[in-house]
Amino acid sequence: MGLTREFKLTTTFIVALAISSIIVEAKPFPGFSDTLSVKLDARSNAPAPGAPRVLVAPGGGAIFPITNYGAKSDGKSDSTMSFQKAWRDACHSNGPAKVLVPAGTFKTGEVIFTGPCTAAPITFEIQGTMLGTEDLSMYSQNQWITIEHVNNVIVTGPGTLDGLGASAWKHKDDSFGGGVRLPDSLVFFASNNSVAQNFKTVNSKGFHIKVLQSDNVIVQNVTIIAPGDSPNTDGVHISRSQNVTVADSKIGTGDDCVSIGAGNTNITVIRVECGPGHGLSVGSLGKWKDETDLRGVTITNCTLTNTKNGARIKSYRQSPSLSASGIVFDDIVMNGVFNPIIIDQNYASSHLKQGSNVKLSDIHFRNIRGVSLSQVAVTLNCSSAFPCQGVELVDINLSYTGAPTSDGVAVRSACQNVKPTFSGKMNPASCLA
């Protein structure tokens, strides 16, 4: 999907967050009945016949409950159009607005929240549970909930997005073959100054949360869960965006906990607990022809437990020419990780022989410690076409609980097409030693 025009920021990020704090902290919907002229049915949470669809929260801000648009909380009825109608009215209102998913279980197909909107900010508050339909024909854009071309959006909980992915994983994505691209659960596309916070997303068919072509986005205090063998269920994927932060979250999936693709600038991942999964990854890079450079990634103060990889950078063979620089992994704990530190610039099917054309430079691994599940705890496998430049390792302390090899070395490092610098404590020893 391409962005055909740029969207001007309507407010600063600080103003959006200041306003959002009022909306996010508003009382749950059932509590509003005592202060409103609208009498609610205590059993169904629905308005009385003839009542207006729009409610007003104490302190201001219009509220658009999906139950006022016919949504049923039985976990079976299709409530897709109720979500769309509630969003339409909220989007075209004035001032702060909230689309409310009350307690209960609501099933939907593809939901597209599009703008631009006159309301700002718009809060999408999930108090109950949303279920994604198992019918893949209902997802025309391979996305379940999409927020596109809207600035100043807050998606908040404490509810749950359940993608019901187990029904679809047998149709997993095969980008080099004839597989199906499964729908992602929550996508921010060209949505600036926005926040996703305080909710749970489980068993996405594809990625759980995706941030695409957006500026100033925070994903914080989310819980993301999928089985360790579920395919392509990345926790948070970021592509072609800038100034994005993923913070204070617990992520366990069958793929990358956080994946940072090409075209990004100034990405921060901090205080994330990852596992199971494939780790915290920069890449894949060089998979598509139109990819652009990546600069400025900081992944810090994170813990990985029982993951396939730890701090990873990966790029495809025979990739287009692009660069990735200014990447820092710092203060990372590895609790039983198979590849704690890895650069893999030869990632692809075995029939592709040419090395990657991604130019990696200014790469730093600092203060990384814990237990490796393989004897090769540090792997720097760079491209013969463009060897890695400016790779630094500082204070690395990774142990291996298995038996030493015949040469008495318990844990080691391996390097190819790179001349890294080392300082501080080094276990395993430098691959240049």
C-alpha positions as CSV (number, residue, x, y, z in Angstrom):
1,M,0.0,0.0,0.0
2,G,1.5,3.3,-1.0
3,L,1.1,6.7,0.6
4,T,0.1,9.2,-2.2
5,R,0.4,12.4,-0.2
6,E,1.8,13.6,3.0
7,F,-0.4,14.4,5.9
8,K,0.3,17.5,8.0
9,L,0.4,17.0,11.7
10,T,-2.6,18.7,13.4
11,T,-1.1,19.1,16.8
12,T,2.1,18.4,18.6
13,F,2.5,15.0,20.2
14,I,2.7,16.6,23.7
15,V,-0.7,18.3,23.2
16,A,-2.2,15.0,22.0
17,L,-1.0,13.1,25.0
18,A,-2.1,15.8,27.4
19,I,-5.7,15.7,26.0
20,S,-5.7,11.9,25.7
21,S,-5.0,11.5,29.4
22,I,-8.5,13.0,30.1
23,I,-10.2,10.7,27.7
24,V,-8.3,7.5,28.5
25,E,-9.0,7.9,32.2
26,A,-12.8,8.6,31.8
27,K,-15.1,6.3,33.8
28,P,-16.2,3.0,32.2
29,F,-19.3,3.3,30.1
30,P,-21.8,1.7,32.6
31,G,-21.0,4.4,35.2
32,F,-22.1,7.2,32.9
33,S,-25.8,6.3,33.2
34,D,-26.3,8.2,36.5
35,T,-25.2,11.5,34.9
36,L,-26.9,11.2,31.5
37,S,-30.4,11.7,30.3
38,V,-30.1,8.4,28.4
39,K,-31.5,5.4,30.4
40,L,-29.6,2.2,29.7
41,D,-30.8,-1.4,29.9
42,A,-28.7,-2.9,32.8
43,R,-28.5,-6.3,31.1
44,S,-27.7,-5.4,27.5
45,N,-25.9,-2.0,27.9
46,A,-28.0,-0.8,25.1
47,P,-29.9,2.6,25.0
48,A,-33.6,2.7,25.4
49,P,-35.7,3.0,22.3
50,G,-35.4,6.4,20.6
51,A,-32.4,7.4,22.7
52,P,-29.6,9.3,21.0
53,R,-26.5,7.4,19.9
54,V,-24.0,10.0,21.2
55,L,-23.3,10.2,25.0
56,V,-21.3,12.8,26.7
57,A,-18.8,11.9,29.4
58,P,-18.5,14.0,32.6
59,G,-15.8,16.6,31.8
60,G,-16.6,16.7,28.1
61,G,-16.0,14.5,25.0
62,A,-18.5,12.6,23.0
63,I,-18.8,8.8,23.4
64,F,-19.9,6.5,20.7
65,P,-20.6,3.0,22.1
66,I,-20.8,0.3,19.4
67,T,-23.8,-1.2,21.2
68,N,-25.7,2.0,20.2
69,Y,-25.2,1.0,16.6
70,G,-26.5,-2.6,16.9
71,A,-23.4,-4.5,18.0
72,K,-24.2,-7.6,19.9
73,S,-21.9,-9.0,22.7
74,D,-22.7,-12.7,22.0
75,G,-19.4,-13.5,20.4
76,K,-21.2,-14.8,17.3
77,S,-23.0,-12.0,15.6
78,D,-21.2,-10.0,13.0
79,S,-20.7,-6.5,14.4
80,T,-18.5,-5.1,11.7
81,M,-20.9,-2.5,10.4
82,S,-21.6,-1.3,14.0
83,F,-17.9,-0.5,14.5
84,Q,-17.7,1.3,11.1
85,K,-20.8,3.4,11.9
86,A,-19.6,4.3,15.3
87,W,-16.2,5.4,13.9
88,R,-17.9,7.4,11.2
89,D,-19.9,9.5,13.6
90,A,-16.9,9.9,16.0
91,C,-14.5,10.9,13.2
92,H,-16.9,13.6,12.0
93,S,-17.7,15.0,15.4
94,N,-15.9,18.0,16.9
95,G,-13.5,18.0,19.8
96,P,-12.4,14.8,21.7
97,A,-14.4,11.7,20.8
98,K,-14.4,8.0,21.9
99,V,-15.5,4.8,20.2
100,L,-16.3,2.5,23.0
101,V,-16.3,-1.3,23.0
102,P,-18.0,-2.1,26.3
103,A,-17.8,-5.3,28.3
104,G,-18.8,-8.4,26.3
105,T,-17.5,-10.3,23.3
106,F,-17.9,-8.8,19.8
107,K,-17.0,-10.6,16.6
108,T,-16.0,-8.7,13.4
109,G,-14.5,-9.0,10.0
110,E,-12.2,-6.3,8.6
111,V,-12.7,-2.9,10.3
112,I,-11.2,0.2,8.6
113,F,-11.1,3.4,10.6
114,T,-10.2,6.0,8.1
115,G,-9.7,9.8,8.1
116,P,-8.9,12.6,8.0
117,C,-11.2,13.4,10.9
118,T,-12.5,16.6,12.5
119,A,-12.5,15.1,16.0
120,A,-9.2,15.1,17.9
121,P,-8.1,13.2,19.7
122,I,-10.1,10.0,19.0
123,T,-9.9,7.2,21.6
124,F,-10.8,3.6,20.6
125,E,-11.3,2.1,24.0
126,I,-11.7,-1.7,24.3
127,Q,-13.2,-2.7,27.6
128,G,-14.4,-6.1,26.4
129,T,-13.1,-8.6,23.8
130,M,-13.0,-8.4,20.1
131,L,-12.8,-11.6,18.0
132,G,-11.6,-11.6,14.4
133,T,-13.7,-13.8,12.1
134,E,-12.2,-17.0,10.9
135,D,-13.4,-16.4,7.3
136,L,-10.3,-15.1,5.5
137,S,-12.4,-13.8,2.6
138,M,-13.5,-11.0,5.0
139,Y,-10.1,-9.4,5.0
140,S,-9.7,-7.6,1.6
141,Q,-6.5,-5.8,2.7
142,N,-5.1,-8.6,4.8
143,Q,-5.6,-6.5,7.9
144,W,-8.2,-6.8,10.7
145,I,-8.3,-3.4,12.4
146,T,-6.8,-0.6,10.4
147,I,-6.4,3.0,11.5
148,E,-5.3,5.0,8.4
149,H,-4.8,8.6,7.5
150,V,-5.9,9.7,11.1
151,N,-3.8,11.6,13.5
152,N,-4.0,11.8,17.3
153,V,-5.6,8.3,17.9
154,I,-5.4,6.5,21.2
155,V,-6.1,2.8,21.2
156,T,-6.5,1.7,24.8
157,G,-7.8,-1.2,27.0
158,P,-8.0,-2.9,29.3
159,G,-9.7,-5.3,26.9
160,T,-8.4,-7.9,24.4
161,L,-8.0,-8.3,20.7
162,D,-8.3,-12.1,19.8
163,G,-7.4,-12.8,16.2
164,L,-8.5,-16.5,16.4
165,G,-5.3,-17.2,14.5
166,A,-5.2,-21.0,15.1
167,S,-7.8,-21.4,12.4
168,A,-5.6,-19.7,9.8
169,W,-2.0,-20.6,10.6
170,K,-2.1,-23.6,8.3
171,H,-2.3,-21.1,5.4
172,K,0.9,-19.4,6.6
173,D,2.7,-16.8,4.5
174,D,5.3,-18.0,2.1
175,S,6.7,-14.9,0.4
176,F,8.8,-17.0,-2.1
177,G,6.0,-19.4,-2.9
178,G,2.2,-19.7,-3.2
179,G,1.2,-19.1,0.5
180,V,-1.4,-16.7,1.8
181,R,-0.5,-13.5,3.6
182,L,-2.5,-13.7,6.8
183,P,-4.2,-10.5,8.2
184,D,-2.5,-8.5,10.8
185,S,-4.5,-7.6,13.9
186,L,-4.0,-3.9,14.4
187,V,-2.4,-1.6,11.9
188,F,-1.5,2.1,12.1
189,F,-1.0,3.4,8.6
190,A,-0.1,7.1,8.1
191,S,-1.4,7.7,11.6
192,N,0.8,10.3,13.3
193,N,0.9,11.3,17.0
194,S,-0.8,8.2,18.1
195,V,-0.7,5.7,21.0
196,A,-1.5,2.0,21.6
197,Q,-1.6,1.1,25.2
198,N,-3.0,-0.9,28.1
199,F,-4.6,-3.8,26.2
200,K,-3.9,-7.4,25.3
201,T,-3.6,-8.9,21.8
202,V,-3.6,-12.7,21.4
203,N,-3.3,-15.2,18.6
204,S,-3.2,-12.9,15.7
205,K,-3.4,-14.5,12.3
206,G,-0.5,-12.4,11.1
207,F,1.4,-9.7,12.9
208,H,-0.2,-8.5,16.1
209,I,0.6,-4.7,15.8
210,K,2.0,-3.0,12.8
211,V,3.2,0.6,12.5
212,L,3.5,1.7,8.8
213,Q,4.4,5.1,7.3
214,S,3.7,6.9,10.6
215,D,5.4,9.5,12.8
216,N,5.4,9.8,16.6
217,V,3.8,6.6,17.7
218,I,4.0,4.9,21.1
219,V,3.2,1.3,21.8
220,Q,3.3,0.9,25.6
221,N,2.1,-1.5,28.3
222,V,0.7,-4.1,25.9
223,T,0.7,-7.8,26.4
224,I,1.1,-9.9,23.2
225,I,0.6,-13.7,23.2
226,A,0.7,-16.4,20.7
227,P,2.1,-20.0,20.7
228,G,5.8,-20.4,20.1
229,D,5.2,-22.4,16.9
230,S,2.7,-20.0,15.4
231,P,4.0,-18.7,12.0
232,N,4.6,-15.0,11.3
233,T,2.9,-13.7,14.4
234,D,5.4,-10.9,15.1
235,G,4.5,-8.9,18.2
236,V,5.2,-5.3,16.9
237,H,6.4,-4.7,13.4
238,I,7.6,-1.2,12.3
239,S,8.2,-0.1,8.7
240,R,8.9,3.2,6.9
241,S,8.2,5.2,10.1
242,Q,10.0,7.6,12.3
243,N,10.0,8.4,16.0
244,V,8.4,5.2,17.2
245,T,8.7,3.8,20.7
246,V,7.8,0.3,22.0
247,A,8.0,0.3,25.8
248,D,7.1,-1.6,29.0
249,S,5.5,-4.6,27.2
250,K,5.4,-8.4,27.4
251,I,5.6,-10.2,24.1
252,G,5.7,-13.9,23.4
253,T,5.0,-15.2,19.9
254,G,6.0,-17.6,17.2
255,D,8.1,-15.0,15.4
256,D,10.0,-11.8,16.3
257,C,8.8,-10.0,19.5
258,V,9.7,-6.7,17.8
259,S,10.8,-6.5,14.1
260,I,12.1,-3.2,12.6
261,G,12.1,-3.1,8.9
262,A,13.6,-0.8,6.3
263,G,12.8,2.9,5.9
264,N,12.7,3.6,9.6
265,T,14.4,6.5,11.5
266,N,14.7,6.9,15.3
267,I,13.2,3.8,16.7
268,T,13.4,2.9,20.4
269,V,12.6,-0.4,22.1
270,I,12.9,-0.2,25.9
271,R,11.9,-2.5,28.8
272,V,10.4,-5.3,26.7
273,E,10.1,-8.8,28.0
274,C,10.4,-11.2,25.1
275,G,9.8,-14.9,24.9
276,P,9.0,-17.2,23.3
277,G,9.8,-16.0,19.9
278,H,12.6,-15.2,17.5
279,G,14.0,-12.2,19.5
280,L,14.4,-8.5,18.9
281,S,15.2,-8.1,15.2
282,V,16.4,-5.3,12.9
283,G,15.1,-6.7,9.6
284,S,14.5,-8.5,7.5
285,L,16.2,-5.9,5.3
286,G,16.4,-6.1,1.6
287,K,13.4,-8.3,1.0
288,W,11.5,-5.9,-1.3
289,K,12.8,-3.8,-4.3
290,D,11.5,-0.5,-3.1
291,E,13.1,-0.5,0.4
292,T,14.9,2.6,1.7
293,D,17.6,3.2,4.3
294,L,17.2,2.7,8.0
295,R,18.9,4.9,10.6
296,G,18.8,5.1,14.3
297,V,17.6,2.1,16.3
298,T,18.1,1.8,20.1
299,I,17.0,-1.4,21.8
300,T,17.8,-1.2,25.6
301,N,17.0,-2.7,29.0
302,C,15.2,-5.7,27.6
303,T,15.0,-9.4,28.7
304,L,14.7,-12.4,26.4
305,T,13.8,-15.8,27.7
306,N,13.8,-19.1,25.7
307,T,14.0,-17.4,22.3
308,K,15.5,-18.5,19.1
309,N,17.5,-15.3,18.7
310,G,18.4,-12.4,20.9
311,A,19.8,-9.2,19.5
312,R,19.6,-9.8,15.7
313,I,20.2,-8.0,12.5
314,K,19.2,-9.9,9.3
315,S,19.2,-9.0,5.6
316,Y,18.4,-11.0,2.5
317,R,20.8,-12.2,-0.1
318,Q,20.5,-10.6,-3.6
319,S,18.8,-7.6,-1.9
320,P,18.5,-4.1,-3.4
321,S,21.2,-1.6,-2.4
322,L,20.4,0.2,0.8
323,S,22.1,1.1,4.1
324,A,21.3,0.5,7.8
325,S,23.3,2.4,10.4
326,G,23.2,3.7,14.0
327,I,21.9,0.5,15.6
328,V,22.5,0.0,19.3
329,F,21.6,-3.1,21.5
330,D,22.4,-2.2,25.1
331,D,21.7,-3.7,28.6
332,I,20.1,-6.9,27.4
333,V,19.6,-10.1,29.5
334,M,19.6,-13.4,27.7
335,N,17.9,-16.2,29.7
336,G,18.4,-19.3,27.6
337,V,18.7,-17.9,24.1
338,F,20.0,-20.0,21.2
339,N,21.7,-17.1,19.2
340,P,22.2,-14.3,21.7
341,I,24.0,-11.9,19.4
342,I,23.7,-12.4,15.6
343,I,24.2,-10.5,12.4
344,D,23.0,-12.6,9.5
345,Q,23.5,-11.0,6.1
346,N,22.9,-14.2,4.2
347,Y,19.3,-14.8,5.2
348,A,17.3,-16.4,2.4
349,S,16.6,-19.6,0.6
350,S,19.7,-21.6,-0.2
351,H,19.3,-21.2,-3.9
352,L,20.2,-17.5,-3.6
353,K,24.0,-17.4,-3.7
354,Q,24.9,-13.7,-3.9
355,G,25.6,-11.9,-0.6
356,S,23.4,-9.1,0.7
357,N,23.7,-5.6,-0.7
358,V,22.6,-4.0,2.5
359,K,25.5,-1.8,3.9
360,L,25.6,-2.2,7.7
361,S,27.6,0.3,9.7
362,D,27.8,1.9,13.1
363,I,26.6,-1.2,15.0
364,H,26.9,-1.5,18.8
365,F,26.3,-4.5,21.1
366,R,26.9,-3.3,24.7
367,N,26.4,-4.9,28.2
368,I,24.8,-8.1,27.0
369,R,24.8,-10.9,29.5
370,G,23.2,-14.2,30.4
371,V,23.0,-17.8,29.1
372,S,23.5,-19.1,25.6
373,L,21.9,-22.3,24.4
374,S,24.5,-22.8,21.7
375,Q,28.3,-22.8,22.0
376,V,28.6,-20.1,19.4
377,A,27.1,-17.2,21.4
378,V,28.2,-14.4,19.1
379,T,27.8,-14.8,15.3
380,L,28.8,-11.9,13.0
381,N,28.0,-13.3,9.5
382,C,28.4,-10.3,7.2
383,S,28.1,-10.0,3.4
384,S,31.1,-10.5,1.1
385,A,29.6,-7.9,-1.2
386,F,29.5,-5.2,1.6
387,P,31.4,-6.2,4.7
388,C,30.0,-4.7,8.0
389,Q,31.7,-1.5,9.1
390,G,32.0,0.0,12.6
391,V,30.8,-3.0,14.6
392,E,31.6,-2.7,18.3
393,L,31.1,-5.2,21.2
394,V,31.5,-3.9,24.8
395,D,31.1,-5.9,28.0
396,I,29.7,-9.1,26.7
397,N,29.3,-11.9,29.2
398,L,27.5,-15.0,27.8
399,S,27.9,-18.4,29.3
400,Y,27.1,-21.9,28.0
401,T,25.9,-24.6,30.3
402,G,26.9,-27.5,28.1
403,A,30.2,-29.4,28.0
404,P,33.3,-27.7,26.4
405,T,34.5,-28.8,23.1
406,S,37.6,-31.0,22.6
407,D,39.8,-27.8,22.7
408,G,38.4,-26.9,26.1
409,V,36.4,-23.9,24.9
410,A,32.9,-23.8,26.4
411,V,31.6,-20.8,24.4
412,R,32.9,-19.0,21.4
413,S,32.3,-16.3,18.8
414,A,32.4,-16.5,14.9
415,C,33.1,-13.7,12.4
416,Q,32.9,-13.4,8.7
417,N,33.5,-10.4,6.5
418,V,33.8,-8.0,9.5
419,K,36.6,-6.6,11.7
420,P,34.8,-5.7,14.9
421,T,36.3,-3.8,17.9
422,F,36.1,-5.3,21.4
423,S,36.4,-3.7,24.8
424,G,35.6,-4.4,28.5
425,K,34.7,-8.0,29.6
426,M,34.5,-10.4,26.7
427,N,33.0,-13.9,27.1
428,P,33.2,-15.4,24.6
429,A,36.6,-14.2,23.5
430,S,36.9,-12.0,20.5
431,C,36.6,-13.9,17.2
432,L,39.8,-12.1,16.2
433,A,41.8,-13.7,19.0
